[in-house]
Amino acid sequence: MNTEPAPGFQLSNYETFAFYEVEASGEGLTPAYQTQVQYLQQAISDQLEARGLTQTTSDPDLLINLGIVVTEEVQTRQTDIRSDPPNYIGQRRYTWRSREVEVGRYREGTVSVHLVDNEQNELVWRGAAEAILQRKQAKLQEQIVKGVEEMFQAIPQ
């Protein structure tokens, strides 16, 4: 988790907010990513509304820019002569060499949140979070809500 406010930024100086269009990229995106973006936007809306801001569609004080990158990662391990048998290559000859063996795959996600002062068109706060994504939708939704909550605790009131 990484956050950084602009000098003098206070969330209490703003009353309304809206979202920019979301750009998402990465080979790890599944067809369900749009639903996950909606979870993310709802979690952010909940955090801002709990701090007294109102979501609007016309002339918001704050604009929220989201960046989402999802990558498919491969987990490997190095083979070991003690646990991995040698390969038989014929004519009573065996060989063994160390190599990488795939043991699993997972998706890693990075979300960046930028709060932009609409009137000044200036970045006033940014936060970023990175995590290994849960596979089950319900668990992923919980992970998003918890991550956004932790990120937004760092916003100066």
C-alpha positions as CSV (number, residue, x, y, z in Angstrom):
1,M,0.0,0.0,0.0
2,N,1.4,3.4,-1.0
3,T,-0.3,6.8,-0.6
4,E,0.8,10.4,-1.2
5,P,-1.2,13.6,-0.6
6,A,-0.4,16.9,-2.3
7,P,0.8,19.6,0.1
8,G,-2.2,21.1,2.0
9,F,-4.7,18.6,0.7
10,Q,-7.7,18.0,3.0
11,L,-10.7,15.9,1.9
12,S,-13.0,18.1,3.9
13,N,-12.5,20.9,1.4
14,Y,-14.5,18.9,-1.2
15,E,-18.2,18.1,-1.3
16,T,-18.8,16.1,-4.5
17,F,-17.1,13.5,-6.6
18,A,-17.4,11.5,-9.8
19,F,-15.3,8.9,-11.7
20,Y,-13.3,9.2,-14.9
21,E,-13.8,6.3,-17.3
22,V,-11.8,3.3,-16.1
23,E,-8.9,2.0,-18.1
24,A,-8.0,-1.6,-17.4
25,S,-5.2,-3.7,-18.9
26,G,-3.3,-6.9,-18.5
27,E,-3.4,-10.4,-19.8
28,G,-4.8,-11.6,-16.5
29,L,-8.1,-9.8,-17.0
30,T,-11.1,-12.1,-17.1
31,P,-14.4,-11.4,-18.7
32,A,-15.8,-10.6,-15.2
33,Y,-13.4,-7.7,-14.7
34,Q,-16.2,-5.1,-15.3
35,T,-18.0,-6.5,-12.3
36,Q,-14.9,-6.2,-10.3
37,V,-14.4,-2.6,-11.4
38,Q,-18.0,-1.9,-10.2
39,Y,-17.1,-3.5,-6.8
40,L,-14.0,-1.2,-6.7
41,Q,-16.0,1.9,-7.6
42,Q,-18.7,1.1,-5.0
43,A,-16.1,0.6,-2.3
44,I,-14.5,4.0,-3.1
45,S,-18.0,5.6,-3.2
46,D,-18.8,4.1,0.2
47,Q,-15.5,5.4,1.7
48,L,-16.0,9.0,0.3
49,E,-19.7,9.1,1.2
50,A,-18.8,8.0,4.8
51,R,-16.5,11.0,4.9
52,G,-19.3,13.4,3.8
53,L,-18.9,13.6,0.0
54,T,-21.7,13.1,-2.4
55,Q,-21.5,11.4,-5.8
56,T,-22.7,13.6,-8.7
57,T,-22.8,13.6,-12.5
58,S,-22.5,17.3,-13.0
59,D,-19.5,19.4,-12.2
60,P,-17.9,17.4,-9.3
61,D,-15.3,18.9,-7.0
62,L,-13.2,15.7,-7.1
63,L,-12.6,13.4,-10.1
64,I,-11.4,9.9,-9.4
65,N,-9.1,8.3,-11.9
66,L,-8.6,4.5,-11.5
67,G,-5.9,2.5,-13.1
68,I,-6.1,-1.3,-13.0
69,V,-3.5,-3.8,-14.2
70,V,-4.0,-7.6,-13.8
71,T,-1.2,-10.0,-14.7
72,E,-1.2,-13.8,-14.8
73,E,1.8,-15.1,-12.9
74,V,3.4,-18.5,-12.8
75,Q,4.7,-19.9,-9.6
76,T,7.7,-22.2,-10.0
77,R,10.2,-24.2,-7.9
78,Q,13.7,-25.4,-8.6
79,T,14.1,-29.2,-8.9
80,D,16.2,-30.9,-6.3
81,I,18.2,-34.2,-6.8
82,R,17.0,-35.4,-3.4
83,S,13.3,-35.1,-4.3
84,D,13.2,-35.3,-8.1
85,P,14.4,-38.5,-9.7
86,P,16.8,-38.5,-12.6
87,N,15.5,-38.9,-16.2
88,Y,16.2,-42.1,-18.1
89,I,17.6,-41.4,-21.5
90,G,18.1,-45.0,-22.8
91,Q,21.0,-47.5,-22.9
92,R,21.1,-47.6,-19.1
93,R,22.0,-44.0,-18.9
94,Y,20.4,-41.5,-16.5
95,T,20.8,-37.8,-16.4
96,W,19.7,-35.2,-13.9
97,R,19.8,-31.4,-14.1
98,S,18.2,-28.7,-12.2
99,R,15.3,-26.9,-13.8
100,E,12.2,-24.8,-13.1
101,V,9.0,-26.6,-12.6
102,E,5.6,-24.9,-12.7
103,V,3.6,-25.5,-9.5
104,G,0.8,-23.0,-9.9
105,R,-0.7,-20.0,-11.5
106,Y,-2.2,-16.9,-9.9
107,R,-3.4,-13.4,-10.8
108,E,-1.8,-10.3,-9.4
109,G,-3.6,-7.0,-9.4
110,T,-2.5,-3.4,-9.0
111,V,-5.0,-0.6,-8.5
112,S,-4.0,3.0,-8.5
113,V,-6.5,5.7,-7.3
114,H,-5.9,9.4,-8.2
115,L,-8.1,12.1,-6.7
116,V,-8.0,15.1,-9.0
117,D,-9.2,18.6,-8.1
118,N,-11.7,19.3,-11.0
119,E,-11.5,23.1,-10.8
120,Q,-7.7,23.2,-10.8
121,N,-7.2,20.0,-12.8
122,E,-4.5,19.0,-10.3
123,L,-3.7,15.7,-8.7
124,V,-4.3,16.2,-4.9
125,W,-3.9,12.6,-3.6
126,R,-2.8,9.2,-5.0
127,G,-2.9,5.7,-3.6
128,A,-1.8,2.4,-5.0
129,A,-2.3,-1.2,-3.8
130,E,-1.0,-4.5,-5.1
131,A,-2.2,-8.0,-4.1
132,I,-2.6,-11.5,-5.3
133,L,-6.3,-11.7,-6.3
134,Q,-8.7,-14.2,-4.7
135,R,-10.3,-16.6,-7.2
136,K,-13.8,-16.7,-5.7
137,Q,-16.0,-13.7,-6.5
138,A,-17.2,-13.3,-2.9
139,K,-13.7,-13.4,-1.5
140,L,-12.5,-11.0,-4.2
141,Q,-15.2,-8.6,-3.3
142,E,-14.2,-8.7,0.4
143,Q,-10.6,-8.2,-0.6
144,I,-11.5,-5.1,-2.6
145,V,-13.6,-3.6,0.2
146,K,-10.9,-4.2,2.7
147,G,-8.1,-2.9,0.5
148,V,-10.0,0.3,-0.4
149,E,-10.8,0.9,3.3
150,E,-7.1,0.6,4.3
151,M,-6.1,2.9,1.4
152,F,-8.6,5.6,2.2
153,Q,-7.7,5.6,5.9
154,A,-4.5,7.4,4.8
155,I,-6.5,10.3,3.2
156,P,-6.0,13.6,5.2
157,Q,-9.4,14.7,6.5
